[in-house]
Amino acid sequence: MTGRIDSIVYFRAVTILLIVAGHSFELAGIRRSSFVDLGLVNLLKGNTGLFVFISGFLLHHVYGSRFVYKEFIVRRFTRIFIPYLFLTALAQFLFLPTQSGLSEVEEFKENILFGSTFQAYWYVPFILATFLITPLHRSFAEQKGPFQVVLIAVFMIVAMVIQRPIENLNVLQSLLFFTPAYLVGIFIAVHSLRVFPFLRAAKFYLVAAVVAIISIQAALGQSDNLHNALFRWQGIELMVLQKPLLSLMLISLFTGWTINKRSLPNLIAETSLAIFLIHPFVLKYLGWSRMFQITGMQWINLCFVVISVTAISMIIALGLRFILGKRSKFFTGY
């Protein structure tokens, strides 16, 4: 059991690095000029879906039979919504003078409701909406395995067709799109005793499956997530398959690993929410800079960006934790 938890810790650490990477393309000067470039873009973009998978997994693994809806909602909103509220207000004060014809109060309400402050913040209204319908997810966890598989397949087909919402601002569409990843996370947690040994044995096949889907996306000319208006046909979005498979691949690679609580991966995992909420500020302040475009190799430049942005975000989170103690969670999520 400990090894499986440790594998999720590594998974969380890698996930937040992938998310930062997906948001750092402009700073690194990424150009999408070759088949390999397209493949790497599709690998590095859309990885908030891995966070969704982790949330689904932890819903069952952590709470299990001890789930109490009111306590769960209060904890989730305290942990996520309060720092989101504070940082949204801070961002509006620092960066976002009203330009839309709305008053500052109206614009603040829009930013809170839809997460339009930064490209990453749409995730918070979506995941809070997901938490609100947790009784449905709990019901899913209690169903028999074959029925769970059928439900996941149905939601995947729906998600492939509807794609992600335009600018990620339609919470209902995000719910529909990311539900398959959430349900897969729950499914893996429910059947973990049987699934984890299977994943460990199948890791090379999972790597091959992820590479195959990424290659198909690149061959089709896809570069980044596909966004679409709800109920409008625009083809099939393969990210719906790629990201759950990538989640399973990462778990398979880390299953059996143990982690030192004082190690860097553990620290990255523990501060992952704070990194997620803070890194858009860091990217905003560094956005004018070309200091990372120094090697002539764009993917090496991206590695420098990810290391720097993650490190700065962690230092801010840890510094506020040192100054404010546990109260820092109301400002950064950590």
Secondary structure, 3 states (H helix, E strand, C coil): CHHHHHHHHHHHHHHHHHHHHHCCHHHHCCCCCCHHHHHHHHHHCCCHHHHHHHHHHHHHHHHHHHCCHHHHHHHHHHHHHHHHHHHHHHHHHHHCCCCCCCCHHHHHHHHHHHCCCCCCCCHHHHHHHHHHCHHHHHHHHCCCHHHHHHHHHHHHHHHHHHCECHHHCCHHHHHHHHHHHHHHHHHHHHCHHHHHHHHHHCHHHHHHHHHHHHHHHHHCCCCCCCECCCCCCCCCCCHHHHHHHHHHHHHHHHCCCCCCCCCHHHHHHHCHHHHHHHHHHHHHHHCCCCCCCCCCCHHHHHHHHHHHHHHHHHHHHHHHHHHHHHHHHHHHCC
